[in-house]
Amino acid sequence: MADRHRSPTARAGRGSSVCGLDVDAAGRAFATYGSNECHVRAYDAGGKLIDFRQTISLDTPRGPQTVPVAVAGVVGYGGSIRLDTAGNIYLLQQGLPEDHQPPPGYENDQAYRLAVGTIYKFPATGGRITPGDWSVKQAAGAVAAYPGCGPVSRWRAVGACACTKPRFDVDEFGRLYIPNGITFTVSVRDNAGNQIARFGGYGNYDCQGPASAEPIPAIPLGWPVAAGASDRHIYVGDCLNHRVVRVDKTFAVEAEAAVP
């Protein structure tokens, strides 16, 4: 797909982690553009920029350009994007809400405090972020926030680092699958933010489940940075152990209905 409005900024080398990209059921592609000061723009199935209600001005090698954007003011520390079936936009950004309570044992943990971010849900019409200290000061238009996704790689960096950007997922029911490398866990939440399940615990490569030589924990995760879901399974990318862990879903109640 040709991009006539490419951002003039980029990173090179190992740290050039892409902020985020997703495609919805209608074939629209949403992507985060920029390096530190970013924005989300969207293309229709034909490759044309979608005209949202807000625009930004960019200085490019070809001169000033005005670009329609879905979410303005995006901070480059974070950026993973997902879309649900209603067209809502989910965007990871660095920082935690002031009233956020860390899980037990992480109340004073520096890594949790500095390297865990929040997923913001914007409606299909988009929104605007007001950054502050490379985090989110205000998320105008956001209808929900889901803290606890990480690590966003600015922890202990000299100045700042945007190398690591975790990937979460949203399924067709609006449930979120949120990895957290700091806590070695994955959180499954409904769209209202209620935690349905939380699984995982630290384990190195020798830990390979209950039938292995190191059976504890039951679901070992060394550094879970990506989570994706199908109807029956959850897949977790564990970069420390160089593997993908598959977790099978079980349900308290199942029922089948006849379809006429």
N, C-alpha and C positions, 0 to 999 in steps of 0.2 A: 504494500500500500504506500503510495507516494505521500510524503509529508512536506507540504509547502510552507509549513509554519514551524519548522524545527527550532527548538530553543538554541540560542547561540552558546550556551554554557554546557559543559560536560566534565566528567572525570576520566582519567586514564589510569591504567594499571590495575592492580589487584583490588583496589578499593572502589572500583567503578560499579558498585551494586546498583542495579536498576531500582528506582523507587517503587514502581508498581504498575500493573497492567491487568485488565480483565475485560471480558467480552460477554454481553448479555445475550438472552435468547433471541433478540431481534437482530443480532449481528453488530450492535454498536460497540465500539472499542473505546475504553476509558484508560487514560494513561497520565501518570505524573511526569511533568516536564520540569527541568531545571536541575540545579545541584544543591544549593542551600536554600535559596528563595525559589519556591516552586509553585506550580498550579496544576490543577487537573483539567484536561481538555478531553473532549469526546468527538469521535467520528461516527458517522452513520455507516451502514453496510456498504455504501458506495465509495467510502473514503473521504467524504466531505465533512468539514467541521460542523458540529451541531451548534446552532445559535442559541445559547442560553441568555438569560436576562442581564448578564454582566459581562464586561470585557476588561482586558488589561492591555497596556501598551508595552511593547518590547522594542528594544534597540537591537537590530540585527545587521549583519553585513550588507544586507540589501536596503537598509534604512529602517525607520520606525514602522512597526506593524501593530495593528489592533486585532486582538485575538479573543473570540468568545470562550469563556471558561466555565466549567461546571463548579469548581471550588477554587477560590482565589486565596492567596496568602499562605499556601501550604509550606510547612517546614520540612526540609530535606531529611531530617532525622526521623525516619519512619516511612510512611508512604504506601504501604501495601493496600491495594484496593480490591474490594469485592462488591458485586451487585446482587440484589435479590430479585425474585420474580416480579416484584412490584416496581422495579426500577430504582429503588433506594440505593444510595451510594454509601459504602462503609470504607472509612479511611483511617489508617493507623498514623498516629502522631506521637511525638515524644512528650513525656510529662504525665503526671497523675493529678486527678482532682484533689483539691485541698482537703476534702473530707474523706478521702479514700483510706481504708484501713487495710494495711498489708496482712497477709496470712500469718498465723502464729509462727514465731521464730524469726520473722523478717522485719519486725518493727523498727529495728535500728540498723538494718543491713544497707550498706552504702550502694552496693550493686543494684539492689531492688529499687532504692530511692532514685538513683540517677539513670538507670538503664531500662526501666520498664515504662511502657507507653499506654496510651488509651486509644481505643477504636471509637470514632465518632460516626454516627449514622445521620446522613443528610437525605432529605427527600429527593425525588427525581428532578426537582427544579434546581438543586445544588445549594451552595452556601458560601460563606466566607470565613476564613480564619484570621484572627488578629494575633500575630506571634508576639512573644515576650521572652527574652533570654533563650531564644531558640526552642521555645516550647509554646504551648497554646495558652494565650491569655483569654481569648474568647472564641467560641465557635458559633458564629451567627447562623441561624437556620438549622442547626443540629437538633434532632428530635430525641436522641438518646446517646449515651456514652457508656462504653464497656472497658473499664481499666483492667490491666493485668497482662498485656501482651509484650513479650520482650525476648531477647535483649535488643534495644535500640542502641547502637554502638556509639555512645558518647561518654561512656564510663571510663574514668581515669585517663582520658585522652589528653594529649598536650594541645590545648586550645579546643579542638573538636575533631570528631571522626564520624563519618557517615558510612562506614564499611558494611556494617551488619544491619540487615532489615528483615525481621521475621515475616512469615507469611501465615495468615489465618485463613479461615474459610467460613462461608455462610451457605447452608443447604436450602433446599426448596421450601422448607417449613420455617425458614428464618432463624434456625438455630445456628449459633456461632461456635466455632472450634478454635480455641485460642491457646497457642503454645507459649510457654514461658521457660526459657533456658535457665533463668536464675533460680527458679524453684523446681526445675526438672519435672514439670507437670504439664498437662493439657486440661483446660477447663472447657466444658460443654455447657452453654447457656441458652436459655430461650430468648426470644427477642425482647422481652421485658427486662432482661439482665439477670434473671434468676438462674443460679447454678444448678444444672440438672445432674451433672457428674463431674468428677475431677479425678484424674488418674495419673500414675507415674511416680517414680522415685529414682534417685540417683543410682545408676549402675554402669559399670564399664563394659568392655566388649565381652568379658567372660560371663557376664550376667545375660542369659538368653532365655529367661522365663522359668516357670516352675519345674520343668523337666530337665533343666540344665545343671551343670556342676555347681553353679552359683544361683540357687533358686529364688533368692530374695534381692530386690523386690520382684513382685510378680510381673510388673510391666516396667522394665529397666529403661531409663532414658538418661543419656549422658549430657546432651546439649540440644534439646528439642527446639528447632527454630522454624519448623513448618508443619502445618496440620491441614489435611484435606479429608473430605468425607464423601462416601457413597451412601446408598440406602442401608447397607448392612455393615460397613466397615469404616474405621477411621485410620488414616495413614499418617504417620508422624515421621518427619525427616530429622534424624539424629546425626548431626554433623560430627560430633566428637567420636562416635562409634562407627561412622561411615556406613550407616544402614538406614533402611526404612522399616519402621515397626508398624505392623498391622494389628489393630485392636478391633475385635469383633463386638458389635453391638448386641446387647440383650435388652429385652423390654419386659416391663412388669406385666403388661397386658397386651395381647395381640388378638385381632379379630379380622375375619374376612367377610366381605359383603358381596352379594351377588350383583353383577352388572347386567341389566337387561339388554 
